[in-house]
Amino acid sequence: MPRGTVSHAMGAVLLVSLLGATSSLALDDPPPPTTADRNVGPRTYGTANRTILTVSAWDFVPRVSSAIMTEDATGSSRCMDAASPSFNLRAGLQLPNGAVLERISIEGCDFTSSDQLTMVVGLCPVPSNLCLTAAVTSGDAFDEGCDVFGVNLTTPIEIDNTNYTYYFEIQMPPGCSLATFRAARAYYRLQVSTPPQVATFSDVPLGHPQRQFIEALAASGITSGCATGPLRYCPDAPVTRGQMAIFLAKALGLHFPP
């Protein structure tokens, strides 16, 4: 292969790595909250790092319409009026289909050792109204002020927006002197789809080292192969600049401005 050229197979690996995320997910050991939830960069692409979705406290609404949500004295966090009939808040959680939710956290202030901040991520099957949950709390014994309380999910959640809806729910004690919160966060990774059981291309059979990535390109409509009768991908053929332009434009949805 001439210097500077890239094979179709290696091009598929590079392109899918650029756009998706690794399918082999190794959970990090849970580090202290002060580092785990503050030292992860705000990436929205790639396969090596978690992406963070932040849902502001101002995006939450009370579960009971007559409940009164207010702000602390600084106006930087939200809390529940002590006279409210309910102290539960909800906000929709919208993550990319196929992403893997690995960690959740709540940023808030807990000033009481007799109560706690609790955050739940809910998974609601369609059309059932029975929702499953995973939770993180500030802990009954924590009364040290403001922090980020997070937990790695024991079983990561693969997002399926067709068959589930998702939400965050916050439960907090009444009154701004006991607890406030500022944001909920979801930590997730994109991933490359698992390849189908039947090979799409005759020259990319089961067991081919780049098959998962090539199948992902085909399933996404980025490539239709190099030949038909039988359908082939030509994984070892060099990729021209014209072909790479097609790959990238289709993968990124590039277009001319109106």
Backbone bond lengths (Angstrom), bond angles and torsions (degrees), N, CA, C in turn:
res aa  C-N    CA-C-N  psi(-1)  N-CA   C-N-CA  omega(-1)  CA-C   N-CA-C  phi
1 M - - - 1.461 - - 1.521 109.23 -
2 P 1.328 119.06 132.45 1.450 121.46 -178.50 1.521 111.75 -61.07
3 R 1.334 115.31 149.18 1.449 120.32 179.04 1.529 109.61 -59.64
4 G 1.337 115.45 138.22 1.457 119.88 177.20 1.511 114.35 89.63
5 T 1.346 118.16 -4.30 1.461 119.55 177.92 1.517 109.68 -96.48
6 V 1.314 116.00 159.56 1.448 122.81 -179.47 1.518 108.00 -126.27
7 S 1.345 117.41 135.60 1.452 119.86 179.01 1.525 109.95 -72.98
8 H 1.351 115.85 160.27 1.455 119.79 177.25 1.533 110.43 -58.16
9 A 1.344 116.96 -40.26 1.464 119.77 -177.90 1.515 111.34 -66.16
10 M 1.334 117.79 -46.73 1.455 120.40 179.40 1.521 110.42 -67.02
11 G 1.320 117.75 -34.39 1.458 120.25 176.08 1.511 111.76 -61.86
12 A 1.333 115.88 -39.17 1.459 119.64 178.45 1.519 110.95 -63.68
13 V 1.333 116.72 -43.41 1.463 120.64 179.75 1.525 110.39 -62.49
14 L 1.332 117.12 -45.93 1.461 120.79 -178.80 1.521 111.54 -64.62
15 L 1.329 116.94 -42.78 1.453 120.38 -177.00 1.514 111.46 -68.14
16 V 1.332 117.06 -45.54 1.455 119.30 -178.74 1.519 110.57 -69.05
17 S 1.340 118.02 -34.28 1.455 120.29 176.09 1.520 110.80 -64.55
18 L 1.319 116.66 -35.04 1.463 121.07 178.45 1.519 111.35 -67.32
19 L 1.335 116.23 -37.89 1.456 119.97 -170.34 1.518 113.96 -98.10
20 G 1.329 117.21 -27.89 1.450 119.12 -173.06 1.500 112.70 -110.80
21 A 1.350 116.13 -139.98 1.446 121.10 179.38 1.502 108.83 -153.14
22 T 1.327 116.38 161.88 1.447 120.86 -175.60 1.511 111.86 -64.71
23 S 1.319 115.87 144.14 1.464 119.84 178.26 1.511 111.28 -88.76
24 S 1.328 117.37 -10.76 1.458 121.04 177.15 1.514 107.67 -100.69
25 L 1.353 117.58 103.34 1.445 121.98 -172.10 1.515 110.38 -103.35
26 A 1.332 115.76 115.35 1.455 120.50 176.00 1.516 107.63 -106.99
27 L 1.320 117.98 115.33 1.452 121.16 -179.56 1.515 110.46 -69.44
28 D 1.329 115.39 140.30 1.448 120.06 174.42 1.522 109.07 -72.56
29 D 1.337 116.71 150.65 1.446 119.35 170.52 1.520 107.66 -65.89
30 P 1.330 118.39 139.74 1.458 119.08 -176.92 1.520 111.50 -64.07
31 P 1.343 119.03 110.67 1.452 121.25 176.76 1.517 110.08 -83.38
32 P 1.321 117.99 173.18 1.466 119.82 178.42 1.518 110.70 -57.44
33 P 1.331 118.07 144.82 1.459 120.57 -176.88 1.521 113.76 -54.81
34 T 1.331 116.90 -35.80 1.455 118.97 -175.31 1.522 112.71 -67.40
35 T 1.330 118.15 -20.66 1.463 120.36 176.99 1.515 111.82 -105.30
36 A 1.329 117.47 -37.86 1.472 120.24 -175.19 1.509 111.76 -63.23
37 D 1.315 117.03 -34.06 1.453 120.02 -172.16 1.524 113.14 -105.25
38 R 1.333 117.34 8.08 1.456 118.85 -179.17 1.519 113.32 -126.55
39 N 1.324 117.53 -14.69 1.456 120.20 -174.62 1.517 114.00 -109.28
40 V 1.328 117.61 17.45 1.456 121.75 176.67 1.522 108.00 -101.18
41 G 1.338 116.39 121.32 1.459 120.15 -176.43 1.514 112.70 -65.68
42 P 1.330 117.94 153.48 1.466 122.48 -178.22 1.517 112.20 -79.58
43 R 1.331 117.36 62.93 1.454 121.27 -178.14 1.525 109.81 -83.49
44 T 1.315 115.49 145.95 1.457 120.48 177.37 1.522 110.66 -126.39
45 Y 1.319 117.63 22.27 1.460 121.22 -177.71 1.524 108.01 -155.45
46 G 1.336 116.18 172.26 1.452 120.64 173.08 1.513 113.37 87.93
47 T 1.333 114.62 175.51 1.457 120.34 -172.68 1.516 113.88 -116.58
48 A 1.324 118.24 -9.20 1.458 119.59 -170.60 1.517 113.44 -96.44
49 N 1.316 118.89 -21.83 1.453 120.95 -171.63 1.513 112.36 -123.40
50 R 1.321 114.56 155.13 1.451 119.90 173.27 1.520 111.08 -72.08
51 T 1.313 115.59 146.08 1.450 122.36 170.49 1.522 108.03 -102.69
52 I 1.318 116.44 144.12 1.463 120.87 -177.70 1.523 110.47 -111.46
53 L 1.309 116.09 126.55 1.456 121.53 169.61 1.520 107.73 -104.25
54 T 1.328 117.23 121.92 1.455 122.53 178.49 1.517 109.75 -103.92
55 V 1.329 116.02 125.01 1.461 122.05 175.45 1.520 107.00 -108.36
56 S 1.321 116.83 111.31 1.453 122.48 -176.43 1.524 111.45 -66.10
57 A 1.316 115.93 151.75 1.468 120.34 175.68 1.516 110.97 -58.75
58 W 1.346 117.91 -26.83 1.456 121.52 -179.34 1.532 112.37 -76.66
59 D 1.342 117.28 -5.23 1.463 121.54 174.76 1.526 111.99 -91.95
60 F 1.327 117.30 -8.41 1.459 121.81 -178.93 1.530 110.65 -87.81
61 V 1.327 114.82 149.04 1.464 120.99 175.26 1.527 108.21 -129.20
62 P 1.328 118.10 151.47 1.472 120.57 178.44 1.526 111.47 -64.19
63 R 1.327 115.51 143.85 1.463 119.60 175.76 1.520 110.84 -66.07
64 V 1.324 116.33 -35.31 1.464 121.78 177.12 1.520 107.85 -101.48
65 S 1.302 117.10 123.96 1.469 121.09 -171.61 1.522 112.84 -60.42
66 S 1.322 118.05 -28.25 1.464 120.20 -178.18 1.525 112.86 -84.03
67 A 1.313 118.06 -4.76 1.462 120.92 178.22 1.526 109.94 -68.34
68 I 1.311 115.84 149.37 1.458 121.42 -175.31 1.520 109.44 -112.56
69 M 1.329 115.99 115.84 1.449 121.89 177.14 1.527 108.09 -101.58
70 T 1.319 116.85 134.16 1.454 120.19 -176.66 1.527 109.67 -134.86
71 E 1.325 117.39 -168.40 1.457 122.59 -178.25 1.518 109.98 -122.21
72 D 1.333 115.19 158.77 1.456 118.97 174.38 1.524 109.87 -74.73
73 A 1.328 116.45 179.34 1.462 121.05 -174.47 1.519 112.43 -63.74
74 T 1.332 117.90 -26.60 1.466 121.13 -178.67 1.518 112.63 -86.45
75 G 1.343 116.31 -13.90 1.450 120.15 -177.24 1.510 114.12 74.59
76 S 1.341 117.64 12.25 1.461 121.73 -176.08 1.518 113.48 -104.19
77 S 1.325 117.74 -7.25 1.462 122.24 178.96 1.521 108.68 -141.47
78 R 1.331 115.59 162.65 1.453 120.59 -178.77 1.518 110.71 -113.65
79 C 1.317 115.52 157.30 1.455 120.99 -177.43 1.529 108.41 -155.71
80 M 1.325 116.37 178.22 1.455 120.97 -175.88 1.523 110.31 -111.39
81 D 1.314 116.36 132.69 1.450 121.10 175.75 1.528 109.49 -60.30
82 A 1.314 115.85 137.67 1.466 120.12 -175.58 1.517 112.82 -62.31
83 A 1.329 117.47 -21.19 1.461 120.57 -178.41 1.525 112.77 -89.26
84 S 1.324 118.53 1.25 1.459 121.22 -177.37 1.528 111.46 -66.48
85 P 1.322 117.41 146.43 1.470 120.06 177.46 1.524 112.89 -77.72
86 S 1.317 117.71 -12.37 1.466 121.08 -179.49 1.518 108.22 -149.17
87 F 1.340 115.66 151.32 1.464 120.52 -177.85 1.528 110.80 -126.26
88 N 1.325 114.89 33.49 1.457 121.78 178.37 1.527 109.85 -113.06
89 L 1.323 115.31 136.78 1.464 122.33 -178.53 1.514 108.94 -126.05
90 R 1.338 116.66 149.44 1.467 120.19 179.16 1.515 111.15 -135.33
91 A 1.347 114.53 150.17 1.467 122.29 172.93 1.515 107.93 -146.70
92 G 1.327 116.92 144.43 1.459 120.17 177.55 1.515 111.29 -66.99
93 L 1.328 115.77 146.72 1.462 122.57 177.20 1.522 107.31 -115.63
94 Q 1.324 116.47 113.09 1.462 121.23 -175.69 1.521 109.96 -118.30
95 L 1.328 115.47 108.29 1.458 122.74 -179.77 1.527 109.18 -119.80
96 P 1.336 118.14 158.30 1.470 120.45 179.80 1.523 111.56 -61.84
97 N 1.313 115.92 140.56 1.464 120.45 177.41 1.525 109.88 -59.89
98 G 1.334 116.58 132.78 1.457 121.47 -179.67 1.507 114.51 88.73
99 A 1.343 118.36 -10.23 1.461 120.47 176.71 1.527 109.84 -67.66
100 V 1.326 116.31 158.84 1.457 121.42 179.68 1.527 109.02 -113.38
101 L 1.330 116.45 113.77 1.457 122.50 178.14 1.524 108.37 -80.03
102 E 1.338 116.78 119.88 1.455 121.34 -173.90 1.523 113.90 -111.61
103 R 1.327 117.22 -25.70 1.463 119.83 -172.63 1.518 109.34 -150.41
104 I 1.341 116.87 148.24 1.452 122.03 173.40 1.523 108.29 -132.58
105 S 1.327 116.30 152.03 1.458 119.51 177.46 1.514 109.96 -150.97
106 I 1.332 115.18 158.17 1.452 122.30 175.49 1.520 108.10 -125.62
107 E 1.314 115.90 132.30 1.458 122.36 175.73 1.519 107.44 -100.56
108 G 1.330 116.65 118.83 1.449 118.56 -176.94 1.510 112.55 -168.53
109 C 1.327 115.10 -174.32 1.462 122.29 -178.24 1.523 108.83 -126.38
110 D 1.308 115.65 129.56 1.459 122.94 -179.40 1.529 107.28 -122.24
111 F 1.329 115.91 115.07 1.460 119.79 -176.29 1.523 112.67 -111.66
112 T 1.340 117.53 12.04 1.459 120.40 -177.30 1.526 110.70 -131.01
113 S 1.327 116.03 140.64 1.464 120.52 176.77 1.521 111.55 -92.51
114 S 1.329 117.61 -0.40 1.464 120.56 -178.56 1.524 112.42 -104.47
115 D 1.329 117.22 -3.47 1.458 120.87 179.45 1.519 107.77 -147.27
116 Q 1.318 117.08 -177.45 1.458 119.14 -174.01 1.527 111.25 -157.54
117 L 1.326 114.38 162.37 1.454 121.66 167.05 1.522 107.96 -85.83
118 T 1.306 117.68 135.06 1.455 121.36 177.13 1.529 108.76 -129.74
119 M 1.322 116.53 133.72 1.458 120.47 175.39 1.517 109.31 -124.34
120 V 1.313 116.02 135.44 1.459 123.01 -179.09 1.520 108.69 -122.66
121 V 1.327 117.30 139.45 1.461 120.65 166.64 1.526 106.34 -103.84
122 G 1.320 115.88 125.22 1.450 120.93 -176.66 1.517 111.82 -103.50
123 L 1.337 116.34 140.78 1.454 123.56 176.76 1.517 107.11 -120.21
124 C 1.312 117.03 114.30 1.457 121.36 -174.57 1.524 110.61 -112.72
125 P 1.333 118.37 110.06 1.470 119.89 178.75 1.521 111.22 -63.26
126 V 1.307 115.60 146.90 1.466 122.17 176.81 1.527 108.56 -96.73
127 P 1.342 120.02 127.17 1.474 127.83 3.54 1.521 113.08 -99.91
128 S 1.336 119.30 12.68 1.457 121.53 -176.66 1.518 110.76 -64.40
129 N 1.343 117.48 150.90 1.458 121.08 176.44 1.522 111.78 -99.71
130 L 1.327 117.86 9.94 1.455 122.26 178.57 1.520 108.50 -91.89
131 C 1.330 116.95 114.47 1.458 121.46 -174.35 1.527 110.88 -106.25
132 L 1.327 115.71 140.33 1.451 122.38 173.94 1.519 108.48 -91.13
133 T 1.340 117.92 157.02 1.456 119.65 -175.90 1.524 112.12 -139.80
134 A 1.324 114.82 155.00 1.462 123.72 168.65 1.516 106.10 -134.30
135 A 1.339 118.84 140.02 1.453 120.04 -168.17 1.520 113.14 -132.55
136 V 1.345 114.80 158.92 1.461 123.37 171.30 1.522 107.13 -138.90
137 T 1.333 117.85 142.14 1.462 121.49 -179.18 1.519 110.55 -131.54
138 S 1.338 115.48 163.11 1.461 120.10 173.55 1.520 110.97 -81.47
139 G 1.327 118.29 -15.33 1.462 122.01 177.54 1.515 112.22 91.55
140 D 1.329 116.10 138.07 1.463 120.94 -178.57 1.524 112.23 -60.62
141 A 1.326 116.31 -33.82 1.456 119.96 -173.97 1.525 113.02 -85.26
142 F 1.319 118.15 -6.53 1.464 120.77 -176.85 1.525 109.67 -85.64
143 D 1.320 116.75 120.90 1.466 120.53 176.20 1.526 109.08 -144.27
144 E 1.329 114.91 40.54 1.458 120.60 -171.43 1.526 113.07 -101.24
145 G 1.351 118.37 4.57 1.451 118.95 178.17 1.513 112.31 110.54
146 C 1.339 115.94 -137.05 1.467 121.59 -169.71 1.521 111.80 -99.67
147 D 1.336 116.05 141.07 1.456 121.03 179.79 1.526 108.16 -165.09
148 V 1.334 115.15 -178.58 1.459 122.76 172.20 1.519 106.99 -114.03
149 F 1.316 117.03 119.47 1.451 122.68 -176.78 1.524 108.15 -106.38
150 G 1.327 117.07 118.61 1.452 119.77 -174.88 1.509 112.86 -135.53
151 V 1.317 115.54 162.05 1.454 121.34 177.71 1.526 109.20 -149.23
152 N 1.340 116.35 137.40 1.461 121.13 169.50 1.513 108.61 -77.25
153 L 1.319 117.23 133.01 1.456 120.45 179.74 1.522 110.25 -69.87
154 T 1.321 116.39 130.50 1.468 120.72 178.84 1.518 110.43 -58.24
155 T 1.313 115.94 -42.32 1.460 122.04 175.05 1.521 108.02 -118.43
156 P 1.335 118.43 105.16 1.465 119.70 178.62 1.521 111.39 -56.21
157 I 1.322 115.97 149.62 1.462 122.59 -176.20 1.522 109.29 -104.41
158 E 1.323 117.16 118.47 1.462 120.46 174.41 1.527 108.67 -84.73
159 I 1.320 116.15 120.93 1.457 121.30 -173.46 1.528 110.68 -71.62
160 D 1.313 114.58 126.63 1.465 122.66 179.29 1.517 107.46 -128.35
161 N 1.327 116.89 89.02 1.463 121.10 -174.65 1.519 113.60 -72.59
162 T 1.320 117.45 -12.54 1.464 120.22 176.92 1.522 111.41 -77.40
163 N 1.311 116.22 -39.85 1.458 121.05 -172.36 1.529 114.45 -109.84
164 Y 1.339 117.74 -3.01 1.467 121.44 179.33 1.521 110.54 -140.30
165 T 1.322 115.40 152.77 1.456 121.85 163.51 1.530 107.06 -116.20
166 Y 1.341 116.09 154.92 1.460 120.87 -172.42 1.522 110.14 -131.34
167 Y 1.326 116.40 149.76 1.461 120.22 177.91 1.529 110.10 -152.44
168 F 1.332 115.37 159.56 1.455 123.82 168.18 1.518 107.97 -101.72
169 E 1.320 117.38 140.13 1.457 121.48 172.08 1.521 109.12 -130.23
170 I 1.328 115.73 132.42 1.453 122.90 177.88 1.518 108.84 -111.36
171 Q 1.338 115.55 132.58 1.463 120.53 172.14 1.521 106.71 -119.38
172 M 1.319 116.77 129.89 1.451 119.97 -175.67 1.520 110.29 -142.08
173 P 1.326 117.85 155.26 1.459 120.40 178.25 1.531 110.57 -70.29
174 P 1.346 117.64 158.71 1.459 120.84 -177.62 1.522 112.61 -75.01
175 G 1.320 114.98 147.05 1.456 119.89 174.45 1.510 113.29 90.73
176 C 1.313 116.38 135.79 1.469 120.72 -177.27 1.508 113.17 -71.35
177 S 1.325 117.77 -14.10 1.465 119.87 179.12 1.523 112.14 -78.85
178 L 1.358 116.93 -13.78 1.463 120.42 -177.92 1.520 112.59 -99.52
179 A 1.330 118.19 -39.92 1.465 120.21 -177.44 1.518 110.22 -163.54
180 T 1.324 115.50 146.91 1.463 122.72 172.34 1.521 107.93 -139.53
181 F 1.330 116.50 162.46 1.462 117.75 173.61 1.509 110.20 -143.89
182 R 1.343 114.63 154.25 1.458 120.88 -175.12 1.514 112.88 -115.70
183 A 1.341 118.13 -34.53 1.466 118.83 -175.40 1.518 110.51 -163.56
184 A 1.329 113.99 154.01 1.465 122.28 169.22 1.518 107.01 -115.06
185 R 1.334 116.53 146.88 1.460 120.08 -177.63 1.526 111.29 -132.81
186 A 1.335 113.48 143.45 1.467 121.69 174.36 1.515 107.70 -118.27
187 Y 1.328 117.02 130.75 1.456 123.31 -179.20 1.527 107.27 -110.71
188 Y 1.316 116.53 118.69 1.458 119.22 -174.45 1.522 111.11 -139.41
189 R 1.329 114.83 164.33 1.456 122.45 174.40 1.526 108.95 -124.39
190 L 1.320 115.31 142.51 1.457 119.62 167.68 1.525 107.76 -75.95
191 Q 1.306 117.75 162.95 1.455 120.43 178.69 1.522 110.12 -149.93
192 V 1.315 114.21 157.02 1.458 120.98 176.32 1.528 108.30 -85.93
193 S 1.320 116.45 136.65 1.456 121.12 -177.56 1.530 111.86 -58.90
194 T 1.315 115.24 147.92 1.458 120.48 171.76 1.526 108.81 -67.05
195 P 1.332 119.12 133.85 1.469 119.84 -177.21 1.525 111.85 -68.21
196 P 1.334 117.24 153.72 1.469 120.27 178.58 1.523 111.16 -68.25
197 Q 1.315 115.33 162.94 1.465 120.78 -178.33 1.526 112.04 -72.54
198 V 1.328 116.86 -23.53 1.461 121.50 179.50 1.521 108.43 -109.91
199 A 1.340 117.12 129.07 1.456 121.81 -177.48 1.526 111.00 -67.39
200 T 1.323 116.35 137.52 1.464 121.44 177.32 1.527 111.11 -76.78
201 F 1.341 116.94 -40.74 1.455 122.92 -175.65 1.524 110.53 -109.26
202 S 1.322 116.59 137.12 1.463 120.79 -177.60 1.519 112.34 -65.82
203 D 1.346 118.03 -25.85 1.459 120.33 -178.95 1.525 112.55 -99.36
204 V 1.347 117.06 10.34 1.474 121.68 172.60 1.528 106.91 -128.52
205 P 1.327 116.77 73.39 1.466 120.68 -174.65 1.526 111.83 -76.48
206 L 1.322 115.56 173.01 1.458 120.70 172.98 1.517 108.72 -56.07
207 G 1.320 116.47 134.21 1.459 120.79 -178.81 1.512 113.53 96.94
208 H 1.324 118.47 -11.60 1.462 120.67 177.27 1.530 108.65 -63.86
209 P 1.338 119.94 133.76 1.470 121.66 -172.87 1.523 114.34 -62.23
210 Q 1.335 118.14 -26.83 1.466 119.73 179.69 1.536 112.80 -105.38
211 R 1.339 117.06 12.42 1.460 119.50 -172.35 1.531 112.48 -60.43
212 Q 1.323 118.43 -43.03 1.461 120.34 -178.16 1.530 111.29 -56.64
213 F 1.326 116.74 -42.25 1.458 120.75 -176.28 1.531 111.34 -75.12
214 I 1.327 116.29 -38.02 1.458 120.01 178.47 1.524 110.47 -67.12
215 E 1.327 116.72 -42.05 1.461 120.21 177.36 1.532 110.98 -63.13
216 A 1.336 117.15 -35.23 1.458 120.40 178.69 1.521 110.91 -65.40
217 L 1.340 116.63 -40.23 1.457 119.72 177.37 1.526 110.96 -63.79
218 A 1.327 116.29 -41.98 1.469 120.21 -179.29 1.526 110.78 -66.27
219 A 1.338 116.74 -44.27 1.461 120.52 -178.50 1.522 111.69 -66.11
220 S 1.337 116.97 -26.58 1.463 121.54 -179.52 1.516 112.22 -86.43
221 G 1.322 118.14 -2.68 1.457 121.47 -179.41 1.512 113.58 78.35
222 I 1.334 117.45 17.05 1.461 121.22 -178.26 1.524 111.23 -84.48
223 T 1.331 116.89 -29.12 1.456 120.60 177.20 1.522 110.00 -138.73
224 S 1.319 115.46 148.08 1.463 120.50 174.05 1.521 110.61 -118.11
225 G 1.344 115.77 11.86 1.452 119.83 178.76 1.513 112.36 94.16
226 C 1.330 114.55 -174.93 1.466 120.18 -176.81 1.516 112.87 -111.60
227 A 1.330 118.39 -16.14 1.464 120.96 -177.10 1.517 109.48 -161.15
228 T 1.330 115.97 159.03 1.463 121.81 177.66 1.519 109.86 -119.88
229 G 1.331 114.98 164.26 1.467 121.43 175.85 1.520 115.84 68.77
230 P 1.329 121.09 57.70 1.459 127.80 1.42 1.532 111.90 -83.79
231 L 1.349 114.90 166.48 1.451 120.80 178.51 1.527 109.67 -67.00
232 R 1.340 115.79 126.13 1.467 120.51 -178.88 1.523 109.75 -129.57
233 Y 1.358 114.05 157.00 1.461 120.97 179.08 1.530 111.92 -107.78
234 C 1.339 117.52 -23.96 1.467 122.66 -177.10 1.530 110.89 59.77
235 P 1.338 117.88 60.74 1.463 120.70 -172.42 1.525 114.47 -63.87
236 D 1.316 118.80 -22.80 1.467 120.77 -177.73 1.525 113.09 -99.71
237 A 1.329 116.88 1.29 1.458 119.64 178.35 1.524 109.97 -77.31
238 P 1.338 117.99 146.05 1.469 119.61 178.03 1.525 111.33 -68.21
239 V 1.328 115.55 151.41 1.457 122.24 177.93 1.521 108.88 -99.64
240 T 1.314 116.42 125.77 1.457 120.17 177.55 1.531 110.26 -81.45
241 R 1.324 116.14 166.78 1.461 120.08 177.06 1.531 110.97 -62.79
242 G 1.332 116.62 -33.71 1.454 120.06 177.70 1.511 111.92 -66.17
243 Q 1.340 116.84 -43.47 1.456 120.28 178.84 1.526 111.36 -65.68
244 M 1.329 116.27 -40.45 1.457 119.40 178.92 1.530 110.44 -64.66
245 A 1.331 117.57 -34.78 1.461 120.49 176.53 1.527 110.62 -61.11
246 I 1.329 116.33 -40.97 1.472 120.26 177.85 1.526 110.04 -64.25
247 F 1.333 116.99 -47.60 1.466 121.03 179.65 1.530 110.65 -55.06
248 L 1.334 116.05 -52.78 1.457 119.99 -174.58 1.528 111.71 -67.87
249 A 1.330 117.32 -42.70 1.457 119.93 -178.42 1.526 111.19 -62.82
250 K 1.336 117.08 -42.29 1.463 120.20 178.83 1.521 111.31 -68.83
251 A 1.347 116.65 -42.32 1.464 120.18 -176.84 1.520 111.65 -66.78
252 L 1.330 117.02 -39.62 1.457 121.39 -176.26 1.521 113.10 -92.79
253 G 1.341 117.08 -6.10 1.459 119.91 -178.95 1.512 112.53 65.52
254 L 1.333 116.92 38.23 1.456 120.37 -178.69 1.522 110.82 -69.58
255 H 1.332 115.75 149.44 1.467 119.72 -177.95 1.529 109.59 -155.80
256 F 1.297 114.84 163.59 1.460 120.54 174.97 1.524 109.10 -79.95
257 P 1.334 117.81 141.24 1.469 118.87 176.20 1.520 110.33 -66.80
258 P 1.318 118.03 151.24 1.483 120.79 -178.67 1.531 110.84 -66.55
